[in-house]
Amino acid sequence: MKAVQIAEHLAARFPDHDFEIDPLNEQCVLVPLTLIPQCFEFLRDDPETDMAYFDFSTCVDRPPTRMDLVYSLYSPHKKHRAQFKVILDRDNACVPTISHLWENANWNEREIYDLYGVFFPGHKDLRRLMMPEDWEGHPLRKDYAHPNMVVRPD
């Protein structure tokens, strides 16, 4: 299945929601935040999609107002892969966990929490993964200023 077919399949399952193809990536389906984690559970369990393998998730900071959370899923049996993007409010970056659906999502969500400050309600162990526990801020946000960084005048 291509992303367009997956988007159509999702629209048939969740008819009250829109599933569009990301204009920046033809293999990426835009998913409404309100459908996380139900949408991913459907993609995993439905025999037509059978997306049993969670590749990864990552985040893109798009100041001043949004963050994009991107997931990549794969079907080892059907041999199709697609990305899924959820657009988040940058000031309230929060999306329900999917770590109960795929165990390896646990580390991805912890990394995104640590480096971008996205909160994952329902995560069993949401704590810093790469930075020390007492670290302040989230270093991959574009407005992050390291406390020891010297800013050179232009």
BELKAKA-V284662 format. One record per residue. N is the residue number from 1. SS is DSSP state (alpha for helix, beta for strand, coil for the rest). NEAR is the number of other C-alpha atoms within 12 Angstrom. D_CENTER is the distance of its C-alpha to the mean C-alpha in whole Angstrom. Layout:
n->[N/N]
ss->[SS/SS]
near->[NEAR/NEAR]
d_center->[D_CENTER/D_CENTER]
This chain:
n->[1/2/3/4/5/6/7/8/9/10/11/12/13/14/15/16/17/18/19/20/21/22/23/24/25/26/27/28/29/30/31/32/33/34/35/36/37/38/39/40/41/42/43/44/45/46/47/48/49/50/51/52/53/54/55/56/57/58/59/60/61/62/63/64/65/66/67/68/69/70/71/72/73/74/75/76/77/78/79/80/81/82/83/84/85/86/87/88/89/90/91/92/93/94/95/96/97/98/99/100/101/102/103/104/105/106/107/108/109/110/111/112/113/114/115/116/117/118/119/120/121/122/123/124/125/126/127/128/129/130/131/132/133/134/135/136/137/138/139/140/141/142/143/144/145/146/147/148/149/150/151/152/153/154]
ss->[coil/coil/alpha/alpha/alpha/alpha/alpha/alpha/alpha/alpha/alpha/alpha/alpha/coil/coil/coil/coil/coil/coil/beta/beta/coil/coil/coil/coil/coil/coil/beta/beta/beta/coil/coil/alpha/alpha/alpha/coil/coil/alpha/alpha/alpha/alpha/alpha/alpha/alpha/alpha/coil/coil/coil/coil/coil/coil/coil/beta/beta/beta/beta/beta/beta/beta/beta/beta/beta/coil/coil/coil/beta/beta/beta/beta/beta/beta/beta/beta/beta/beta/coil/coil/coil/coil/beta/beta/beta/beta/beta/beta/beta/beta/beta/beta/alpha/alpha/alpha/coil/beta/coil/coil/coil/coil/coil/coil/coil/coil/coil/coil/alpha/alpha/alpha/alpha/alpha/alpha/alpha/alpha/alpha/alpha/alpha/alpha/coil/coil/beta/coil/coil/coil/coil/coil/coil/coil/coil/coil/coil/coil/coil/coil/coil/coil/coil/coil/coil/coil/coil/coil/coil/coil/coil/coil/coil/coil/coil/coil/coil/coil/coil/coil/coil/coil]
near->[22/22/30/25/23/37/34/23/26/34/25/16/22/22/13/12/20/21/30/27/27/23/12/12/17/21/27/30/38/38/37/29/27/20/29/31/28/23/36/42/27/26/38/28/18/20/15/21/33/26/33/29/29/33/24/28/31/29/37/27/30/21/17/13/17/23/30/34/42/33/37/30/36/27/25/16/16/20/17/24/33/38/36/42/39/39/30/34/22/27/18/16/29/30/35/30/36/33/29/23/27/27/20/21/33/28/30/36/42/33/30/40/37/31/30/40/38/41/31/34/22/19/27/18/22/26/27/28/23/21/21/14/13/12/17/17/23/30/25/26/28/22/16/18/15/16/12/7/9/8/9/5/4/3]
d_center->[21/19/16/19/20/17/17/20/20/17/19/22/21/19/22/22/18/18/15/16/16/14/17/16/15/17/15/12/12/11/10/11/10/13/12/10/11/14/12/11/14/16/15/15/19/20/23/22/19/19/16/16/15/11/11/8/5/6/6/9/12/14/17/19/17/13/10/7/3/4/5/8/11/15/18/21/23/22/21/19/15/13/9/7/6/6/9/9/13/13/16/15/11/10/8/10/9/9/11/14/14/13/15/13/10/12/12/9/8/12/11/9/11/14/13/12/13/10/11/10/13/15/14/17/17/15/17/17/17/18/20/23/23/25/23/23/20/17/18/15/15/18/20/20/24/25/28/30/29/32/32/35/36/36]
